[in-house]
Amino acid sequence: ISAISLNNKSDRLLVGNALGYIFMFDTVNGKCLRKITEAHPTGSPILNLKFTDDPTLAVFSDSGGSVFM
């Protein structure tokens, strides 16, 4: 795990890893809701993750210096 972020309601958790994947978990039951593998170039570790005030939008940056929404 290289980055994590909770949403405003604390019912969703985003987890980024060193392989560049992002996972979304339901914090109530612990289930993985999504595995995001194609949001940026594969192999670039996720360094920062942040939910925005819009519950359908998150931003993240990778080790290549790029920022994605």
Residue pairs with C-beta under 8 A, 6 or more apart in sequence:
1 15
1 16
1 17
2 16
2 17
2 18
2 45
2 46
2 47
3 14
3 15
3 16
3 46
3 47
3 48
3 49
3 60
4 13
4 14
4 15
4 16
4 49
5 13
5 14
5 49
5 50
5 51
5 58
6 12
6 13
6 14
6 27
6 51
7 13
7 14
7 51
7 55
8 51
8 53
8 55
9 55
10 27
11 26
11 27
11 28
12 24
12 25
12 26
12 27
12 33
12 51
13 24
13 25
13 27
14 22
14 23
14 24
14 25
14 49
14 51
14 58
14 60
15 22
15 23
15 24
15 25
15 49
16 22
16 23
16 45
16 46
16 47
16 49
16 60
17 23
17 45
17 46
18 45
18 46
19 42
19 43
19 45
20 37
20 40
20 41
20 42
20 43
20 44
20 45
20 46
20 62
21 35
21 36
21 37
21 46
22 34
22 35
22 36
22 39
22 46
22 49
22 60
23 32
23 34
23 35
23 36
24 32
24 33
24 34
24 36
25 31
25 32
25 33
26 33
39 60
39 68
40 60
40 62
40 66
40 68
41 62
41 64
44 62
44 63
44 64
44 66
45 62
45 63
46 60
46 61
46 62
47 60
47 61
47 62
47 63
48 60
48 61
49 58
49 59
49 60
50 58
50 59
50 60
51 57
51 58
52 58
52 59
57 69
58 69
59 67
59 68
59 69
60 67
60 68
61 67
61 68
62 68
